[in-house]
Amino acid sequence: MIYKEEDDMSDSDYKEEDYDEEEDEDDTRAEHLSAKRGTSQGKKDTSKMKGNMQDMIDLCEYREREIKKLKLEITKLKSQGRTTKQKLREDYQWDGDDAILADKVSDWVKTYLFPRYKFLKKGWMDYSEKEDSLSSFVKKKNAASIPMSSDYRDLWDRVICPTIANKYITIRCNLANDIRATYKGKNETIMSFVCL
C-alpha cells in the first residue's frame, strides 16, 4: 500500500469553523432589514414570504452595488496610463450627463486645481467626507456643476476621480514635452556657436 488511510479521526483532529463570515453577514443584513421593516414571528405566512422576498430583493440590490464597486476598483487599477476621453466613457459607463460633468471638471482642473496644486496628496483618490479631503474640496468648488439628484460618492468614483487623474497626466505630459522642445532647441543653438 502506497499511502495509509486514517479511518480514525477524532474531534480534536478536525476543526470546523464556528461560522462562515459571508453567511453571517448575509444573515445579519437580512435580520437588520426585516427589523427595519417591522416583520415579526407572529405574522401570517404570506407576510413572512413577502418579507423574505423583500429581504432577498434588498440583498440582491446590495450585492449588485458591491459588484459595481469592485468592477470600478478593478477599472481604476487597470487604467494607470494616459487614456482618451472615449476610453474613459466606455470603461466607466458614462451617460451624457456624466460626460458633460467630466468636461466641466476637466476645465476646472486645468484652470484652477493644477495651477495651484501641482502634486496631489497620497490617497487623494479615496472618497472622504472630511473637510480637508480632495473629494470635499471638489464638491465645494463645483457645487453648481454637480447634479443634486445624484449620489456624489458614485460620481466621485466613476466620473470626477478618473477625470482629474487623466487631466493631470495629460497636463504633465504636455508640460514635459514643451520643456523638452524648448531646451532641445537651445542645446542645438549652443552647440552651433561652440563649433564656429
DOVEX-686814 format. One record per atom (N, C-alpha, C, O): x, z, y. Coordinates in steps of 0.02 Angstrom, whole numbers, plus 32768, in hexadecimal, padded with zeros to 4 digits. Layout:
! residues N
XZY
...
! end
This chain:
! residues 196
802A80007FC6
800080008000
802D8000803E
805C80278042
801E7FD4806E
80487FCC80A9
803A800380DC
8069801C80FB
7FFE801580E4
7FED80498114
7FC1807D80F3
7FA0807080C1
7FC280B7810F
7F9C80ED80F3
7F5E80F9811F
7F648103815B
7F2580F78101
7EE781008125
7ED481498124
7ED5816980EF
7EC38164815E
7EAF81A98161
7E6481AE8162
7E4381988190
7E4981CD812E
7E0181D6812A
7DED82198149
7DB582218160
7E1C8248814A
7E0C828A8162
7E1D828D81AD
7E57829281C0
7DEA828981D6
7DF4828B821E
7DCF82C78239
7D9182C88238
7DF382F88250
7DD383358268
7DBD832C82B0
7DD182FD82D2
7D94835A82C6
7D7B8357830B
7DB38360833E
7DAE83468375
7DE78384832D
7E1D838E835C
7E47834F8365
7E6883478399
7E4883228333
7E6E82E48339
7E4A82B18365
7E6A82888385
7E0982B38366
7DE28281838A
7DC482A183C8
7D9C82D083C4
7DD682868402
7DBD82A08441
7D8D826D845E
7D9F82338469
7D528282846B
7D2082568488
7D1A826884D1
7D1B82A284E3
7D12823584FC
7D0A82418543
7CCA8268854F
7C97825C852E
7CCC8296857D
7C9182BE858D
7C59829285A9
7C1E829C859B
7C6D826185D2
7C3C823485EE
7C5F81F58605
7C9C81F58611
7C3A81C1860A
7C5481828624
7C448181866E
7C0A81898681
7C7681768699
7C6D817B86E1
7C3A814A86FB
7C11815B8725
7C3C810C86E2
7C0E80DA86FB
7BC680EB86EA
7B9980E48713
7BBB810086AB
7B7781138698
7B61815086BF
7B26815586D2
7B8E817F86CB
7B7D81BA86F2
7B6B81A78739
7B3C81C38756
7B9081788756
7B828161879A
7B3D813F879C
7B17814B87CB
7B2E8115876A
7AED80F48768
7AB581278761
7A8281218782
7ABE81598735
7A8B818C872B
7A8181B4876B
7A4881C3877E
7AB781C7878B
7AB381EE87C9
7A8F81C687FF
7A6481E08823
7AA181868805
7A81815A8836
7A3781528827
7A0D81558855
7A25814887E7
79DF814187D4
79B8818187E3
7980817F87FC
79D681BC87D4
79B681FC87E3
79AC8205882E
7978821C8845
79DF81F18854
79DB81F7889C
79A481CB88B8
797D81E088E3
799F818E889F
796C816088B6
7926817788A4
78F8817288CC
791F81918867
78DD81A98852
78CA81E7887A
789081F1888A
78FA82128889
78EC824E88B1
78DA823B88F8
78AF825A8918
78F982068912
78EC81EF8955
78A481D4895A
788381DD898D
788E81B28927
784A81978927
781681CC8914
77DB81C1891F
782C820388F8
77FE823888E8
77DE823288A4
77A8824E8899
77FC820E8875
77DF82098833
77EC824A880E
781F826A8817
77BD825D87E5
77C5829B87BF
77AF82908777
7793825C8766
77BC82C1874F
77AC82BC8707
776182BE86FB
774B82A386C7
773982DB8727
76F382E5871A
76C782A88728
768C82AA8719
76E182718742
76B982368752
76A9820F8713
76C5821C86DE
767C81DF871A
766881B686E1
76A2818986CB
76D3817F86EF
769B816F868E
76CF81438673
76D88104869D
771080EC86A5
76A280EA86B8
76A880AD86E0
76D080BA871F
76F8808F8733
76C680F3873D
76EE81028779
7737810C8767
776480FB878E
77448128872C
7789812E8715
77A980EA870B
77E280DE871E
778280BD86EE
779C807A86E3
77AA80578725
77DD8035872C
777C805F8755
778780418796
77C4806187B8
77EC803E87D7
77CA80A387B2
780480C687CE
784480AF87AE
787680A387D0
784480A9876C
787F80928748
7890804A875B
78CB80388761
785C80228764
78677FDC8777
78867FD987BC
78B57FB287C8
786D800287EA
78888003882D
78D0801E882D
78FA80068852
78DD804F8802
7921806987FB
7950803287E3
7988802B87FC
7939800B87B4
79637FD4879A
796E7F9E87CF
79A57F8387D5
793A7F9087F6
79427F5F882C
79747F78885F
79A07F538876
796D7FB88872
799C7FD688A2
79E37FD58887
7A137FC888AB
79EA7FE58847
7A2C7FE58827
7A4A7F9F8825
7A867F958830
7A207F6D8818
7A387F278818
7A4F7F12885D
7A827EF28865
7A287F258890
7A3C7F1488D4
7A7D7F3688E7
7AA87F198908
7A857F7588D1
7AC37F9988DE
7AFE7F7788BC
7B337F6E88DA
7AF47F63887D
7B2A7F418858
7B3A7EFD8877
7B757EEA8879
7B087ED9888F
7B147E9988AF
7B3E7EA188EF
7B6B7E7988FC
7B2F7ED68915
7B577EE48951
7B9F7EF4893E
7BCE7EDF895F
7BA77F1B8908
7BEB7F2C88F1
7C117EEE88DA
7C4D7EE788E9
7BF07EC288B6
7C0F7E8388A0
7C237E5988DB
7C5B7E3E88DD
7BF77E53890C
7C067E2D8948
7C427E4A896C
7C6E7E258984
7C447E8C8970
7C7C7EAE8991
7CBE7EA1896C
7CF17E95898C
7CBD7EA4892A
7CFA7E988903
7D107E4F8907
7D4C7E41890A
7CE17E208908
7CF37DDA8910
7D137DCF8954
7D437DA9895A
7CF97DF08987
7D157DEA89CA
7D5C7E0689CB
7D887DE989EB
7D677E3D89A9
7DAA7E5A89A6
7DDB7E2C8983
7E147E258998
7DC47E0B894E
7DEF7DDB892A
7E007DA18958
7E397D8A895A
7DCE7D89897D
7DD97D5189AB
7E0B7D6589E1
7E377D3E89F3
7E067DA389FB
7E367DBB8A2D
7E7D7DBC8A11
7EAC7DA78A33
7E847DD389D4
7EC67DD889B6
7EE47D9389A8
7F207D8B89AB
7EB97D638998
7ED27D208989
7EE77CFB89C8
7F187CD689C8
7EC37D0589FF
7ED07CDE8A3C
7F007D028A6A
7EEB7D228A9A
7F3F7CFD8A5C
7F727D1D8A86
7F957CEB8AB4
7FB67CFF8AE3
7F8D7CAB8AA8
7FAF7C798AD0
7F827C5B8B04
7F4B7C738B11
7F9B7C268B22
7F767C038B57
7F407BD98B37
7F4D7BB28B09
7F037BE08B4F
7ECA7BBB8B34
7EA47B998B6D
7EAD7BAA8BA8
7E7A7B6A8B5B
7E517B488B8C
7E0F7B6D8B95
7DFD7B978B6B
7DEC7B5D8BCA
7DAA7B7B8BD5
7D7A7B678B9E
7D517B8F8B88
7D7F7B298B89
7D527B118B53
7D5D7B398B13
7D2D7B4B8AF1
7D9C7B468B03
7DAB7B6D8AC6
7D907BB48ACD
7D767BD08A9D
7D977BD28B08
7D7B7C148B13
7D2F7C148B0A
7D137C428AEC
7D0F7BE18B24
7CC67BDC8B1E
7CB07BD78AD5
7C7F7BF58AC1
7CD67BB28AAE
7CC57BAB8A67
7CD47BEB8A40
7CAC7C018A18
7D0F7C088A4D
7D237C448A28
7CF67C808A35
7CE47CA58A07
7CE37C888A73
7CBB7CC38A85
7C707CB48A8C
7C4A7CE08AA0
7C5C7C788A7B
7C157C638A7A
7BF27C738ABC
7BC07C978ABD
7C0C7C568AF2
7BEE7C608B33
7BB37C328B3C
7BB07BFB8B21
7B827C498B63
7B4C7C1E8B79
7B5B7C0A8BC1
7B917C188BDB
7B2C7BEA8BE3
7B377BD28C27
7B457C0A8C58
7B717C038C83
7B207C418C52
7B2A7C7A8C80
7B6F7C998C76
7B8F7CAE8CA6
7B857C9C8C38
7BC87CB88C29
7BFE7C8C8C47
7C307CA58C61
7BF57C498C43
7C277C1B8C5E
7C2A7C218CAB
7C607C1E8CC8
7BF17C288CCB
7BF07C318D14
7C127C728D27
7C3A7C748D56
7C047CA88D03
7C257CE88D0F
7C707CE28D05
7C977CFD8D2D
7C857CBF8CD2
7CCD7CB68CC4
7CEF7C918CFE
7D277CA28D10
7CCD7C5E8D1A
7CEA7C3A8D53
7CF17C688D8F
7D247C658DB2
7CBF7C928D9B
7CC27CC08DD4
7CFA7CF48DCA
7D1F7D038DF9
7D007D0E8D8D
7D357D3F8D7F
7D797D1E8D84
7DA97D3D8D9D
7D7F7CE08D6D
7DBE7CBC8D71
7DD47CB38DBA
7E0F7CBD8DCA
7DA67C9F8DE5
7DB67C988E2C
7DCA7CDB8E4B
7DF87CDE8E73
7DA67D108E38
7DB57D528E52
7DFB7D6A8E3C
7E1F7D888E63
7E0C7D5C8DFE
7E4F7D6F8DE5
7E857D4A8E0C
7EB87D678E1E
7E797D0A8E19
7EAA7CE18E3C
7EB37CF88E85
7EEB7CFB8E9E
7E7C7D088EA7
7E807D198EEE
7E8A7D638EFC
7EA77D748F2F
7E737D8E8ED0
7E767DD68EDF
7EA37DFD8EAF
7ED27E1F8EC5
7E957DF88E6E
7EB77E258E3F
7F017E158E35
7F2B7E428E3A
7F117DD68E28
7F587DC58E1B
7F857DD08E58
7FBC7DEA8E4F
7F6F7DBE8E94
7F9C7DCB8ECE
7FAB7E168ED9
7FDF7E278EF4
7F7D7E418EC4
7F867E898ECF
7FA57EAC8E93
7FCB7EDC8E9B
7F957E948E57
7FAD7EB38E19
7FCD7E7E8DED
7FAB7E5D8DC5
800E7E778DF3
80317E448DCB
80347E568D81
80327E2A8D56
80377E978D73
803A7EAE8D2E
80027EE08D23
7FFA7F108D49
7FDD7ED68CEE
7FA67F038CDD
7FBF7F3A8CAE
7FEF7F2F8C89
7FA07F738CB1
7FB47FAC8C88
7FAA7F9D8C3E
7F817F738C2B
7FD07FBF8C15
7FC87FB98BCD
7F827FD38BBA
7F6E80098BD0
7F607FAE8B90
7F1C7FC18B7B
7EE77FAE8BAD
7EAF7FC98BAB
7EF57F7F8BD9
7EC57F6B8C0C
7E887F488BED
7E527F488C0B
7E8F7F2D8BB2
7E577F0A8B92
7E237F398B75
7DEB7F248B67
7E337F788B6D
7E057FA88B51
7DCF7FB98B84
7DDE7FC68BBE
7D917FB98B6D
7D597FCA8B99
7D5680158BA2
7D5D803B8B73
7D4C802A8BE0
7D4680718BEF
7D18807A8C2C
7D16804F8C58
7CF580B28C2D
7CC980C28C65
7CEF80E98C9B
7CD380F68CD0
7D2D80FC8C8F
7D5481238CBF
7D5E80FB8CFF
7D6180BE8CFE
7D63811F8D36
7D6B80FF8D78
7DAE80DA8D7F
7DB180A88DA2
7DE380F28D5D
7E2480D38D65
7E31809B8D33
7E6880818D2F
7DFE80878D0C
7E0880518CDC
7DFB800E8CFD
7DD880098D2F
7E187FDA8CE1
7E107F978CFC
7DC87F7F8CF4
7DAE7F5C8D1F
7DA87F918CBD
7D637F7B8CB2
7D347F968CE8
7D097F728D00
7D3D7FD48CFC
7D147FF18D32
7D257FD18D75
7CF97FC58D9E
7D657FC38D80
7D7C7FA48DBE
7D5D7F5E8DC6
7D457F4C8DFB
7D5F7F378D8F
7D437EF38D91
7CF87EF68D9B
7CDC7ECE8DC1
7CD77F268D7B
7C8E7F2D8D83
7C7C7F3D8DCB
7C4B7F238DE6
7CA47F698DEA
7C967F7D8E2F
7CA27F438E5F
7C7A7F388E8D
7CD87F1E8E55
7CEA7EE78E83
7CBF7EA88E79
7CB77E818EA7
7CA37E9F8E3E
7C7B7E638E2F
7C337E748E20
7C137E528DF8
7C197EA78E3F
7BD47EBE8E31
7BA17E878E40
7B6F7E828E1D
7BAE7E5E8E72
7B7E7E298E83
7B7E7DF18E4F
7B4A7DD18E45
7BB57DE58E2E
7BBA7DAF8DFD
7BA17DC18DB8
7B8C7D958D92
7BA27E018DA8
7B8F7E178D65
7B447E218D61
7B277E468D8A
7B237E008D32
7ADA7E088D2B
7AC87E4F8D18
7AE87E6D8CED
7A957E6A8D39
7A817EAF8D2D
7A5F7EB78CE9
7A617EED8CCC
7A407E828CD0
7A1A7E888C91
7A467E898C54
7A2F7E9A8C1D
7A857E778C5B
7AB17E728C21
7AD87EB38C15
7ADE7EDD8C41
7AF27EB88BD8
7B1B7EF18BC4
7B627EE58BDD
7B837EB58BC7
7B7B7F0F8C09
7BBD7F048C27
7BF57F088BF4
7C267EE38BF8
7BEE7F358BC4
7C227F3C8B91
7C297EFB8B69
7C617EE58B5B
7BF17EDC8B58
7BF27E9C8B35
7C117E668B60
7C3A7E3F8B49
7BFE7E648BA0
7C1C7E338BCE
7C677E3E8BD6
7C8D7E0E8BD9
7C7C7E7D8BD8
7CC37E8C8BDE
7CE97E718BA2
7D1D7E508BA9
7CD07E7E8B66
7CF37E698B2A
7CF17E1E8B1F
7D227E018B08
7CB87DFE8B2F
7CB07DB78B20
7CC67D898B57
7CE27D548B4A
7CBB7D9C8B96
7CC57D6D8BCE
7CFD7D838BFD
7D2D7D5E8C07
7CF77DBE8C19
7D237DD38C4F
7D6B7DDD8C38
7D9A7DC28C56
7D757E038C03
7DB87E128BEA
7DDE7DD28BD4
7E177DC98BE9
7DC07DA68BAC
7DE47D688B9A
7DF27D3B8BD7
7E267D1A8BD9
7DC57D3B8C08
7DCF7D138C44
7E0A7D2D8C6C
7E347D078C83
7E0E7D6F8C75
7E467D8D8C99
7E887D7F8C75
7EB97D6C8C95
7E897D888C34
7EC67D7B8C0D
7EDC7D338C13
7F177D258C1E
7EAD7D048C0D
7EBE7CBD8C11
7ED67CAB8C57
7F057C848C5E
7EB77CC68C8A
7ECA7CB68CCE
7F107CD28CDE
7F377CB08CFF
7F1F7D0D8CC6
7F627D2A8CD0
7F977CFE8CAE
7FCC7CF28CCA
7F887CE88C72
7FB87CBE8C4E
7FC37C7D8C74
7FFB7C668C7C
7F8D7C5E8C8C
7F917C1F8CB1
7FB87C278CF2
7FE47BFF8D02
7FA87C5B8D18
7FCA7C668D58
80147C738D4D
803E7C578D71
80267C9C8D1D
806D7CAB8D0F
80927C6C8CF9
80CB7C618D0D
80727C448CCF
80917C068CB7
809D7BD68CF2
80D37BB98CF8
806A7BCE8D1C
80727BA28D56
80A77BBC8D86
80CE7B958DA1
80A97BFD8D90
80DB7C1B8DBB
81227C108D9F
81507C008DC4
812A7C1A8D5F
816B7C0F8D3F
81817BC68D44
81BB7BB78D51
81527B988D3B
81627B518D41
81757B3F8D88
81A47B188D92
81537B5B8DBA
81647B4E8E00
81A97B688E11
81D07B468E32
81B87BA48DFA
81FB7BC18E07
82317B988DE5
82657B8B8E02
82247B848DA7
82547B5B8D82
82617B198DA6
829A7B038DAD
822B7AF98DBD
82327AB98DDF
82577AC18E21
827F7A968E34
82497AF78E45
826A7B038E85
82B57B0D8E7D
82DC7AEE8EA0
82C97B388E4F
83107B478E47
83357B128E20
83717B0A8E28
83127AED8DF6
83337AB68DD3
83477A7F8E04
837D7A628DFE
831D7A728E35
832D7A408E68
83677A578E93
83927A2E8EA4
836B7A978EA5
83A27AB18ECD
83E37AB28EA6
84197AA98EC3
83DF7ABD8E65
841B7ABE8E3C
843B7A798E3B
84797A758E3F
84157A458E37
84317A018E37
844F79F08E7C
848279CE8E7F
84307A088EB1
844B79FD8EF5
848D7A208EFD
84BC7A038F19
84937A5C8EE6
84D27A828EEB
85087A5F8EC2
85417A5A8ED8
84F67A478E87
85277A248E5D
854079E48E7F
857B79D38E78
851679C18EA2
852B79828EC1
855A79908EFC
858879688F08
855179C78F21
857F79D98F56
85C379ED8F3A
85F779DE8F58
85C47A0F8F03
86037A258EE5
862B79E98ECC
866879E88ED2
860979B98EB1
862B797F8E94
864979528ECA
867A79308EBD
862E79518F06
864879268F3D
868579448F58
86A379288F86
! end
